[in-house]
């Protein structure tokens, strides 16, 4: 029963991510790296990670390193990027909230290209006038227990196993590790009190939006 309760809580947290209606819809496939004057005035939906922010002349602008969006329209965590862009809107966006490293998704209209320095390089930033903005909550990681009752339980799972390392506890215990023993952080290995043998593995949760701003 306790295993089912823990699993239910984790699944409920995993399902917290929703798609804000403000950023739903169909948009043209325009990449930040491919913006030319011919697409000025086009509507886009872009997202990524905030690099920096500025506030001047009654508007705030965010410098964003773009990433592809996942099925929830949240930026994917990956090294691939289509470049940087600037997102501006009237009013004040507090830099303590819209801080570097936070994930964001915006919709808006491509206004122009602004050339700014990135170190010594003249970088061409597409500038978007924001219509809708979603600042996402920070990602969270929880430890999920895998036991015999879990349909994804792997009796041979060993996060420390590799072709050069063998089992975490040495060859004599085999690949599944030591029954009832401990692994290293972030993995707990062995019998969990009241559940029998199994293991913990990290699972990333994607909370929903923290801030939604719309010009409507």
N, C-alpha and C positions, 0 to 999 in steps of 0.2 A: 504493500500500500504506500509506504513512504517513497519507494522508487517511482511509482506512478505519479505521486504528488510532485516530486522533483522534476520529472520529465514534463509534466503538465505546465509547471511554472515556467520552465525554459522555453517550451513551445509557445506559450502565451507571450513571453517577452520577444521571441523571434518574430511573432506576427504583428508586432507593434508598428512596423513600417507601413505607411500608407502613402498613396500618391496624392499630394495636395491638388485640388481641382484647379487652382490658379495656374499651374504649369502644365496641365494636361492639354492635349490637342496635337495637331499635325503641323510640323515646321519643315521648311526646306533644308536639304542636306548641305549646309554651308559650313565649312571648316574655318576656325579662326586663322589657320595658316594660309588660307586661300582667298582671303578677302581682297577684293579689288573695287575701284570706284563704281563698277557696273552693278554691284550688289548693295550699294548704299540705299538705305530705306527698306531693306528686307527684314522681315521678322525672323528671329532665331531663338532657339532654346539651347543654352550652353551651361556647362557646369565645370567645377574644378575645385581647386584648393586656393584659398586666399594667400597671396604673397605679401601684400601690404595695402594700406589705405591712406586716403588724404581727404581733407575737407576744405573747400575754398569756394568763395562766391556763392554761398547759399546752396551748395550741393556737395555730396560726398561721392568719391570714386574709389572703387576697389580694383586692385591689380590681381588678376586671377590666372593661375596656371591651369589650363584646360585639361579635362579628362573626359573620356566617353562616359555616358550615363548608363546605369543598370536598369533593370525592369521597373524599379521604383522611381526612376528619374533622379537617382542620387549618383554622384560621381563615383566611378570605380576606383579602387585603390590599385594603381598600376603605375609602372614607370613610363609607359607610352603617353605622349601628349601631342596635341595639335597646336601647341604654342600658347602664348599668353594673350590676354585681352583685358581691356579696361571696361568696367561696368559702372555707370554713373546714374545717380538719381537725385532729385531735389531733397533738401533736408539734411539732417545729421545722422550718420551711422557711427555709433560709438566704436572706436577702434579697440576698446577693451572687450567688446562683444564680438565684433567682426574682426577677430584677431587672426594673425598669420597662422596657417595650419588648419583653420576651420573649413569644412566642406560647404559648398554653396551651389545652388542651381538658380539661374535667372532666365527670364524671357524678356525680349526687348527688340529694339530696332537699331540696326547698324547705322551709325551716324557719320563716322569718318575714320581715317587712319591717323594716328598720332605717333610721331617718331620720338622715342625717348632712349636714354642710355641704359643699357644693362651692362654694368662695368664699363668697358670701353667700346662696346658694340652699339651701333645705332639700330635699335629694334623698332619694327613697325607694329604698333599695337592697334588692332581694331577697337574702336570705341563704341559701346552699346549704351543707348539710353534705356534704362530699365523700366519695364512695365510691371513685372512681378518678380519677387525674390523669395527664395526659401533658404534659410540658414539651417543646416542639419545639426541635430544633436550629435555629440561626440560618440563614436563607436565604443562598445563595451565588450569585454571578453569574460565569459563565465566558464566554469569547469563542469563538463557534462559527464555523468557516470555511465559507463558502458558495462552492463552485466549480462548474465545469461538470459535475462528477461527482455533485453533490448534487441530488436530485430537487426540492428546494425553492429551487434557485438561481434568482434573478431578475436577468436581464441589465440591467434598467432600475432596479434598486434603488439608491436614493441617500438615506441618512438625513438629508442636509442639504438635500434638494430641497424647495422650497415655492413657492407661487404668487407670493411676493414676493421670493424669494431666488434662484430659478433653480438651476442646478447649482452645487455647491460650488466647482468649478474654473472657473466662468464658462460662458456660453452656447456658446462655440465648441467645448467638449468634449462638449456634449450632457448628457443626464440621467444617463448611466451613469458620468460622472466620468472621471478621467484614468487611462489604461492604465498599470498598474504604479506609480501614485503613492500618496501617503499621504493618508488623511482625518484627521479630528481624533479625539481620544479621546472615546468608547470604541470608535470604529470604525477598523479598519485597512482601507485601500482599495488594491486593485490586486493585482499578482502576488505570491503568497506563494512563497518559494523552493522550487522543486520541485513546485509545484502548478499553476502557470499563473494566469491572471487570476481574480479573485474578490474577496470581501470578508469581513470578520468582522462579526458582530453579537452583542450580548449575549444570553445565555440564562440564565434563572433556574433554579437547581436547588433542589429541596425535599428536604433530608435528612430522615431519619426522626427518631423520638423521641430526646431526650437523656436524659430522666428519666421513668420510669413508676412511679407509686406506687399501690398498691391496698390496701384494707383487708381483702381476703380472705387 
